[in-house]
Amino acid sequence: MKAEKKGRRKTTSKGEIGNLDEHSTIRMKELMIIDIAFLYGTDVPVLAVLHRGGKPDTAQLSTYKVTKSGTACELQEWEIKSSSLEAAAKVLIPLPEPLGGVLVVGEQMVIYLPAPGEHSQAIKRPLVEPTVFQAWGMVDRQRYLLGDEVGKLRMLFLELDADDKIVDIKVETIGETSTANTLIYLDNGHVFIGSQLGDSQLVKLSPHEPKCQVIQSFTSLAPIFDFQVVGATHSGTEVQQNQYTSGQTKIVSGCGGFSTGGLRSMRTGVGLKDSAIFGDMDGVRGLWAVKTEAASEFDDILVVSFIDETRLFRFDPDGDVEELNNFKGFCLDEETLIAIVLTGEKLLQVTPARIMLIDAEGGTVLSEITTASKITAASANRERLVCNVENNSIVVYDVLHELKEIKSRKFEYEIACVYVSPTFPEICTVGFWTVAAVSLLSLPGLETLTEVSLGGGTAGSIPRSAVVAQVLENQPPNLLVAMGDGTLYTFTVNDKNYKLSQKKAIALGTQAFYFQVIPGGMILLIYSDDGRLVYSAVNAENVTNLTPFHAQAFPSSVVVLADGELKISNVDPARNIHVKTLSIGDVVRRVTYWRERQTYGIITIHSSIEVSTGEERYTSYVRVVDDVEFAVVDSYELREWELVESILCAQLDNGDGTKSQKFLVGTGFQPGFEDDDGDLECKEGRMLVFEFSEDRKLKLVAELKVKSAIKAIDMVGDQIVVALNKTVDIYSYTYPITLTKPELSKLTSYRCHSEPIDLGVLGNMISVGDLMKGPYIIEYTSFPSPKLTEVARTYQTLWSTAVDMMDKDTVINADAEGNLSIWQRDDDALLVADQKRLRLIADMRIGEMINRIRRVDVQPLHMAHDSLLQPAAYISTVEGSIYLLAKISEPKTQLLLQLQTNLAKVVVSVGELEFNRWRSFSTPTRVSEEPYRFVDGDFLEKFLTLSEDVAEKVCRGVGNDIYALSASVEEVRSLVESLKTFH
């Protein structure tokens, strides 16, 4: 609904959407307002105001009736008032008719103040357990739900007499949920709990135990305090495509407040949803699906191969499973290398010693070949069978008419893999050991059509699986090669002469993987999306075998063997964000990652309330989480009143000339007093060094007391850099005498402009996020003596919340107003003053407070030459959003900036909010008209939703040829579609 412009008002019929009148500003004498609410059952609008009064240890309630004089509104004092409420009173609940009045809910008491003229008396009732309430919701006129900050859900009940007058108030705890920010009673005992500190939930209330049961959860990452980017590693020597696409990056974040706090592991990819589980099956070598009746639409036999036997399972239409002792002449006392259904109602089974062609109807063996040499691998389509014999020979058999050998060829090198495509029956793909090469051979002649070398032939860089498949619709086929070190190579295949082109590489992991073609155009983690290859992870881990399975009870499914467990799963039709949650019950303040040990170091704060005093108590912990198990393996409790602030995993000296990873932790002690200016400030803290032993235990090996909380910690070279209350300090970690107790020694210090909030380090350059003065860069030099020197700074007032280095001259800064800005120093400027000034090169309003910025280190040699974007940093916010900040390639920068400007003229947003106005930088001291050299990727994707004529209009400059794009509609559409691969 939008505001009505000034002028004559239009009448609105019932049921028609109208407009709001022009707003009216009303001055209020109350300065510290806690809550406001309109009351029920009054002749004129009455506003109840809960506020802090002149006495700091009390709260007051005032009520005002709203009167209108012309176009202005005024407040006049009304009758309900109270001047001595509990100081912690926080919530007002207006009661509907015929009850009337208002409830005032505090930390230790609930008070009912009746409406004027009622015979009811004011009622005060203490709470059994003190708490801080965050939200309330009405069930009916007598029952109200209350949610507190630690996630406990309570029912407030108003006891009435025969005249519907309130005589008593009762509060009962009914269960635990996420910390509620809003409570909405739906119907039939169902309540929606909206949370900004955890997952929102749908709960069911019951008069019997359990009185509160969670029916459904809606994942929320808010608030994100810290995160780590995990799993984005490069391997091999070839130029690789950008890895920061779907499924290639896992982000592990510390999310949630109070009892909902924990770790969230997030990866965008294709999901597998389990439909049935067989149980444990160890030693499985292969899986295939065949049919009892060749003409049937559905698979009903699952072939499971082991090293010395084959087992068969039959599925009936209801999904019941029966293991078969024999089936149509299949050999069950040997390993099966391949089993498929052929045309002409025939079955093919290949074992290391024999090849059998079986009549699918009668079950008789039509023909059989017993080989003198061992078959090590086989692949087949409906016309040809290709076998790898004696590791270095390929033999081709005809299976379309009768089983007979057509051609054989012996190779110089051992064969690593072989594949025959059902889509391209005239070729086969062969990969070789030693030379790490892949060849495309003709069928049935086995002549080499093309060959490509992929590495030096080490154990990790040999092809383990290679397929030719039609992944992209209406485009040439692709050759996909999986290497032993986890690298995937892709080529475009000319379907006329089978020459290879457009070689690309990407690291999908660190171990070998294998291809399995799945109907529907998806090849394991690789599939077509808007005409592009998309590499996507799945939410199943440690998968060793997989086969398509289209059974009547399980249509369009796959059979998966993961961690020795065989199960039937459905593949999601599209990518989703898959979240794994480790609930800890504490606020996860900071997260660091130890890559070699695959463990996370986290620092957490646990809050509790002393029942006897009602005071909140905080206990801090250093914890270690195993990435594979995703569970806490050890915890270390810190001292009383000590709060954790920062953590880092870093290489530190062992005292014997070697180095190892250790956890650095910075803390601050809660102050026991309040300063004269009203600010609470930590006057003492500790720097702690922990070792994590082989038996997975934390051990404190060094500590140092400092006169401040350690708000951020990082490494500059071999030295430790920390942000304190007023300074940035450098410390060394050394052993004065070999193998004695290590010491932390201060080397140098830099006095900050106000207070350092965050640090970012690149080389010897340190970016500092100042609380009031924005970002600046200081340089650390160790010769002739350790020294910190400011090299460049901003001269604007910016309340920084997070900072990091993009490169040695460029700083990314986030401020408390929800803006993101990029600053750069010009070391080549003529004037010294200009060299020491950070100049603004880009800014934009995100609209959310940013808690953490993590730089992405991507070297140019790891980027394809035609890459549109180069990832620069990940950004997390209090509201639970994660953004990817990337640099646009120079040739496309002006095109995308102009496209954004043109789109803003034609795209109408919700509420008619102007894009430029929403995304423009805004602080109390400076307001821009539009984002400066920043492109909103999500907004650009709206181009794909435009009609053809509107898209053409955008490309032509929206009526002004000066702003026309230097690209056609199709070129722009292709460019924008490429942005979607970064989701």
Secondary structure, 3 states (H helix, E strand, C coil): CCECCCCCCCCCCCCCCCCECCCCCCCCCCCEEEEEEECCCCCCCEEEEEEECCCCCEEEEEEEEEEEECCEEEEEEEEEEEEEEECCCCEEEECCCCCCCEEEECCCEEEEECCCCCCCCCEEEECCCCCCEEEEEECCCCEEEEEECCCEEEEEEEEECCCCCEEEEEEEEEEECCCCCEEEEEECCEEEEECCCCCEEEEEECCCCCCEEEEEEECCCCCEEEEEEECCCCCCCCCECCCCCCCCCEEEEEECCHHHCEEEEEEEEECEEEEEEEEECCCCCEEEEECCCCCCCCCCEEEEECCCCEEEEEECCCCCEEEECCCCCCCCCCCCCEEEEECCCEEEEECCCEEEEEECCCCCEEEEEECCCCEEEEEECCCEEEEEECCCEEEEEECCCCCEEEEEEECCCCEEEEEECCCCCCEEEEEECCCCEEEEEECCCCCEEEEEECCCCCCCCCEEEEEEECCCCCCCCEEEEEECCCEEEEEEECCCCCCEEEEEEEECCCCCCCCCEECCCEECCEEEECCEEEECEECCCCEEEEEEECCCCCCCEEEEEECCEEEEEEECCCCEEEEEEEECCCEEEEEEEECCCCEEEEEEEEEEECCCCCCEEEEEEEEEEECCCCEEEEEEECCCCEEEEEEEEEEEECCCCCEEEEEEEEEEECCCCCCCCCCCCCCCEEEEEEEECCCCCEEEEEEEEECCCCCEEEEECCEEEEECCCEEEEEEEECCCCCCCCEEEEEEEEECCCCEEEEEEECCEEEEEECCEEEEEEEEECCCCCEEEEEEECCCCECEEEEEEEECCEEEEEECCCEEEEEEECCCCCCHHHHCEEEEEEEEECCCCEEEEEECCCCHHHCCCCCCEEEEEEEEECCCCEEEEEEECHHHHHHHHHHHHHHHHHCCCHHHCCHHHHHCCECCCCECCCCECCCCHHHHHHHHHCCHHHHHHHHCCCCCHHHCCCCCHHHHHHHHHHHHHHC
